[in-house]
Amino acid sequence: MSSTTITRGNSHETFYVQASLTPVSVAANTTAAQTFSLPGLQTTDIVQVIGLNGSQIAGIIIAEADCLTANVLTIQFGNVTASGVVPTAGVYTIQVVRLEGPAPATAV
């Protein structure tokens, strides 16, 4: 983690964590938000699931990731198949971007 006062733009730091996650079933042709404990995650973090150490089940996509509550990762799993599917349990790599302040409302 950076501790300097050098101007870096509005991203204070970007780091990666690997968390062991066990998702539950997602109904056919739908998405489902699932939550996982991830200590240290902040509600102001920008979160992206980069990948899974292994193979994901066919038809499962990760539509979105957020931190809506401190220390809790929310992942929106999508299922584009015709039946319920359980996303693969395993170690997921998560990218976290921590901003220095509030994100700008417009691009400059």
Short mmCIF file of the C-alpha atoms (twelve columns), coordinates in Angstrom:
data_MODEL
# 
_entry.id   MODEL 
# 
loop_
_atom_site.group_PDB 
_atom_site.id 
_atom_site.type_symbol 
_atom_site.label_atom_id 
_atom_site.label_alt_id 
_atom_site.label_comp_id 
_atom_site.label_asym_id 
_atom_site.label_seq_id 
_atom_site.Cartn_x 
_atom_site.Cartn_y 
_atom_site.Cartn_z 
_atom_site.pdbx_PDB_model_num 
ATOM 1   C CA . MET A 1   0.000   0.000   0.000   1 
ATOM 2   C CA . SER A 2   1.278   3.389   -0.971  1 
ATOM 3   C CA . SER A 3   2.081   5.905   1.757   1 
ATOM 4   C CA . THR A 4   3.521   8.765   -0.285  1 
ATOM 5   C CA . THR A 5   2.015   12.137  -1.104  1 
ATOM 6   C CA . ILE A 6   3.121   12.052  -4.743  1 
ATOM 7   C CA . THR A 7   0.289   12.824  -7.143  1 
ATOM 8   C CA . ARG A 8   -0.960  9.546   -8.605  1 
ATOM 9   C CA . GLY A 9   -4.374  10.476  -9.994  1 
ATOM 10  C CA . ASN A 10  -7.507  9.367   -8.193  1 
ATOM 11  C CA . SER A 11  -6.568  5.698   -7.770  1 
ATOM 12  C CA . HIS A 12  -4.717  5.302   -4.499  1 
ATOM 13  C CA . GLU A 13  -3.860  1.672   -5.127  1 
ATOM 14  C CA . THR A 14  -4.799  -1.429  -7.055  1 
ATOM 15  C CA . PHE A 15  -4.290  -4.821  -5.497  1 
ATOM 16  C CA . TYR A 16  -5.384  -8.403  -5.958  1 
ATOM 17  C CA . VAL A 17  -6.743  -10.896 -3.467  1 
ATOM 18  C CA . GLN A 18  -7.474  -14.576 -3.871  1 
ATOM 19  C CA . ALA A 19  -10.499 -15.785 -1.985  1 
ATOM 20  C CA . SER A 20  -11.906 -19.288 -1.678  1 
ATOM 21  C CA . LEU A 21  -15.599 -18.961 -2.601  1 
ATOM 22  C CA . THR A 22  -18.422 -21.492 -2.627  1 
ATOM 23  C CA . PRO A 23  -21.318 -20.150 -4.728  1 
ATOM 24  C CA . VAL A 24  -24.819 -21.618 -4.629  1 
ATOM 25  C CA . SER A 25  -27.141 -22.549 -7.487  1 
ATOM 26  C CA . VAL A 26  -28.318 -19.960 -10.008 1 
ATOM 27  C CA . ALA A 27  -31.710 -20.580 -11.647 1 
ATOM 28  C CA . ALA A 28  -31.988 -21.033 -15.417 1 
ATOM 29  C CA . ASN A 29  -31.774 -17.918 -17.615 1 
ATOM 30  C CA . THR A 30  -31.337 -15.510 -14.728 1 
ATOM 31  C CA . THR A 31  -28.794 -13.763 -12.530 1 
ATOM 32  C CA . ALA A 32  -28.340 -14.033 -8.778  1 
ATOM 33  C CA . ALA A 33  -26.381 -11.826 -6.375  1 
ATOM 34  C CA . GLN A 34  -24.387 -13.857 -3.874  1 
ATOM 35  C CA . THR A 35  -22.385 -12.504 -0.939  1 
ATOM 36  C CA . PHE A 36  -19.072 -13.654 0.505   1 
ATOM 37  C CA . SER A 37  -17.016 -12.439 3.466   1 
ATOM 38  C CA . LEU A 38  -13.887 -10.572 2.344   1 
ATOM 39  C CA . PRO A 39  -12.236 -8.818  5.316   1 
ATOM 40  C CA . GLY A 40  -10.789 -5.389  4.531   1 
ATOM 41  C CA . LEU A 41  -13.035 -4.649  1.552   1 
ATOM 42  C CA . GLN A 42  -14.513 -1.139  1.658   1 
ATOM 43  C CA . THR A 43  -17.777 0.159   0.215   1 
ATOM 44  C CA . THR A 44  -15.857 2.737   -1.825  1 
ATOM 45  C CA . ASP A 45  -13.676 0.088   -3.516  1 
ATOM 46  C CA . ILE A 46  -14.105 -0.731  -7.194  1 
ATOM 47  C CA . VAL A 47  -14.174 -4.514  -7.431  1 
ATOM 48  C CA . GLN A 48  -13.763 -6.856  -10.392 1 
ATOM 49  C CA . VAL A 49  -13.561 -10.636 -10.423 1 
ATOM 50  C CA . ILE A 50  -10.611 -11.413 -12.705 1 
ATOM 51  C CA . GLY A 51  -10.938 -15.173 -12.816 1 
ATOM 52  C CA . LEU A 52  -11.143 -18.552 -11.197 1 
ATOM 53  C CA . ASN A 53  -8.176  -20.861 -10.609 1 
ATOM 54  C CA . GLY A 54  -9.759  -23.680 -12.595 1 
ATOM 55  C CA . SER A 55  -12.636 -24.041 -15.039 1 
ATOM 56  C CA . GLN A 56  -16.016 -22.402 -14.646 1 
ATOM 57  C CA . ILE A 57  -19.178 -24.362 -15.414 1 
ATOM 58  C CA . ALA A 58  -20.380 -23.798 -18.984 1 
ATOM 59  C CA . GLY A 59  -23.107 -21.162 -19.158 1 
ATOM 60  C CA . ILE A 60  -22.080 -19.298 -15.985 1 
ATOM 61  C CA . ILE A 61  -20.883 -15.692 -16.302 1 
ATOM 62  C CA . ILE A 62  -19.889 -13.095 -13.732 1 
ATOM 63  C CA . ALA A 63  -22.014 -10.082 -14.536 1 
ATOM 64  C CA . GLU A 64  -20.940 -7.698  -11.760 1 
ATOM 65  C CA . ALA A 65  -19.014 -7.448  -8.487  1 
ATOM 66  C CA . ASP A 66  -19.440 -4.847  -5.733  1 
ATOM 67  C CA . CYS A 67  -18.833 -4.100  -2.081  1 
ATOM 68  C CA . LEU A 68  -22.176 -2.790  -0.813  1 
ATOM 69  C CA . THR A 69  -21.378 -3.536  2.844   1 
ATOM 70  C CA . ALA A 70  -17.919 -3.296  4.425   1 
ATOM 71  C CA . ASN A 71  -16.055 -6.624  4.375   1 
ATOM 72  C CA . VAL A 72  -18.645 -8.241  2.080   1 
ATOM 73  C CA . LEU A 73  -18.076 -9.057  -1.588  1 
ATOM 74  C CA . THR A 74  -21.211 -9.291  -3.740  1 
ATOM 75  C CA . ILE A 75  -20.946 -11.162 -7.038  1 
ATOM 76  C CA . GLN A 76  -23.763 -11.251 -9.594  1 
ATOM 77  C CA . PHE A 77  -23.582 -14.661 -11.280 1 
ATOM 78  C CA . GLY A 78  -25.458 -15.120 -14.549 1 
ATOM 79  C CA . ASN A 79  -26.749 -18.443 -15.827 1 
ATOM 80  C CA . VAL A 80  -27.453 -18.555 -19.567 1 
ATOM 81  C CA . THR A 81  -28.480 -22.221 -19.623 1 
ATOM 82  C CA . ALA A 82  -31.921 -23.828 -19.570 1 
ATOM 83  C CA . SER A 83  -31.455 -25.382 -16.110 1 
ATOM 84  C CA . GLY A 84  -30.186 -24.429 -12.671 1 
ATOM 85  C CA . VAL A 85  -26.398 -24.494 -12.351 1 
ATOM 86  C CA . VAL A 86  -24.003 -24.134 -9.414  1 
ATOM 87  C CA . PRO A 87  -20.972 -21.949 -10.288 1 
ATOM 88  C CA . THR A 88  -17.641 -23.616 -9.570  1 
ATOM 89  C CA . ALA A 89  -16.364 -23.410 -6.002  1 
ATOM 90  C CA . GLY A 90  -12.705 -22.530 -5.699  1 
ATOM 91  C CA . VAL A 91  -10.159 -19.744 -5.502  1 
ATOM 92  C CA . TYR A 92  -11.291 -16.600 -7.318  1 
ATOM 93  C CA . THR A 93  -8.875  -13.759 -8.098  1 
ATOM 94  C CA . ILE A 94  -10.366 -10.357 -7.305  1 
ATOM 95  C CA . GLN A 95  -8.988  -6.969  -8.363  1 
ATOM 96  C CA . VAL A 96  -9.627  -4.113  -5.941  1 
ATOM 97  C CA . VAL A 97  -9.108  -0.466  -6.916  1 
ATOM 98  C CA . ARG A 98  -9.073  1.875   -3.936  1 
ATOM 99  C CA . LEU A 99  -9.652  5.536   -4.739  1 
ATOM 100 C CA . GLU A 100 -7.965  8.470   -2.969  1 
ATOM 101 C CA . GLY A 101 -11.283 10.281  -2.685  1 
ATOM 102 C CA . PRO A 102 -14.701 10.209  -4.275  1 
ATOM 103 C CA . ALA A 103 -14.856 9.154   -7.920  1 
ATOM 104 C CA . PRO A 104 -15.482 12.079  -10.276 1 
ATOM 105 C CA . ALA A 105 -19.026 12.455  -11.600 1 
ATOM 106 C CA . THR A 106 -17.805 13.093  -15.143 1 
ATOM 107 C CA . ALA A 107 -14.772 12.216  -17.226 1 
ATOM 108 C CA . VAL A 108 -12.327 15.051  -17.813 1 
# 
